Amino acid sequence: MAKALREAAQALEPVGETPRLDAELLMAHALETDRQDMLLNLPKLTVPKNFQALLERRKAHEPVAHIIGEREFWSLPFKVSSDVLIPRPDSEILIETAVQVGASYLPKKILDLGTGSGALLLAALSEFPEAQGVGMDVSAAALAVAHNNADILKLADKARFLLLDWATPGWQESLGGPFDLILANPPYVSTKAELSREVADFEPHQALFAGEAGMDDYETIIPALDGLLSGNGTALLEIGFDQAIPVTKLAEKYGYRVECKRDLGGNDRLAVLRRGAGQ
């Protein structure tokens, strides 16, 4: 078994940055156990027949999360599919900041724009037991994944999911605001950007691309916040590494005070919007 893992990790070195971890996750999935238990019992185990097929899928750049159907986010397990973006560690800065915000102003109502797998909304609801949340998405398939995650995490009674498109006039009216906390990881990738095969070939393009500057969806969402955000509320918008200045300028145009925060890699990742004195 140890030899098989070493060889699998070597085979995956050209594919991604974490070949050993990928090999271990795939092996644990093939064994129908978790990675920690597998590593503890390694000498007793034999390689299952289906492991090679899983390895070949990863060698073709299919994300590990899609192969095993799950990804951890904020220490919670989330089911994922090709219909949703895979939750990423850099996005946890939204939840970290939400917890900081909640220390001084506890949110009662939370909105997640473009909820996808439901990761942001459900992670926030896990931190604020008294809150209720709404997640909206343009994809019915994505909402099915979010519903499933809410059930698994026993948060279905706190979360409502709506099929809505913010490109459609009047979309805000069905949400039932105002909201004390608004979370959003909208599409923000430039259509000119070159993405890895893992992302370009396997993740949903409608959740990635937002025009040549990657700003199209911010230009819809930020003006709409006025009718959605409560007086003391905060909006947390994930941004691209080169978008702090344009997003800040756009938000300030609509009267918001803006603070930008960086992710684990030191890149701009989060715009924190609060109402200005005149709003």
Steps between C-alpha positions, in 0.01 A plus 500: 500500500778746591672423170175554307456841662858600419459396137164678473646819643786484249249452216308807614800734531441656153130553578481714814680652795396237758562161336546304824187644658303436181616138493405450865155653456430285195620185676289574808198554276562171320522327839178673616672639807646834602860599440600502868370149565665376183841637603469351848422156357723510192694174565175302523346628177517386140450712190136484384424414139333834423798713608672496161189636328483787749870569446453517123223757542730717708782459247256648246483810728153430640487666846530267797188659650298393195640149505421442867193727495596704804713790620560631851435870560510673839553152653164390359448232232332624182375285215608641164443424135589647162196730542666708775831666567719301735527687834854626547700586814551860383124553522507423872607863551133591444394284793790616719395859435133418553586363845693819580207713383258290702696565818371859501178467299339155504334427165141376513451471123771388256496505119735307274504622139596222259493234770622205288567212739368713787845503662508868598142518625510173693840574654368838617181344639713249691664797673178691571246254645224763534524620139290408199645497152409527133715368218424590140643358182418501130568126475237248611765227499717705737205558732439125516857461629445781753175343624678169548779665698251681721334166577830326574615783730158512671454864404203458266263665748715814497570531127271584209622464141358692206545464125565858391710685244641841597502589132118499512333829607332483842694197620546655845126504574477126568781493756320645801766745621650700648796288601757561773769301318534453126754254361593469135755311297375609157664429165804729478739335255586686181395325181859560385651313796690175450384242751639164599345195332363399838287815511437569132395146410306399810347797684186688386591793276189700596636513856844614383493757220378859522602686187842620385572687826329244723278781632163432335334339801632754752345771283163332556537391862648813659225741387241246620642484853321821599166318507641188664737611777372601843616829650774341709561216256819390329553356152798271442591462135773266380717669238780411260861574590505806268154638575537685830524841332214467246264335751583763763438784254168348392383449860606851605303638206189357666592640840660202672802499725737230378774296664697242302657192656759254374490121489753246625716560194515875556265581210205738522201271550221675689320834480315592819219748430314702759256783453654846496377781721276634225318177421 
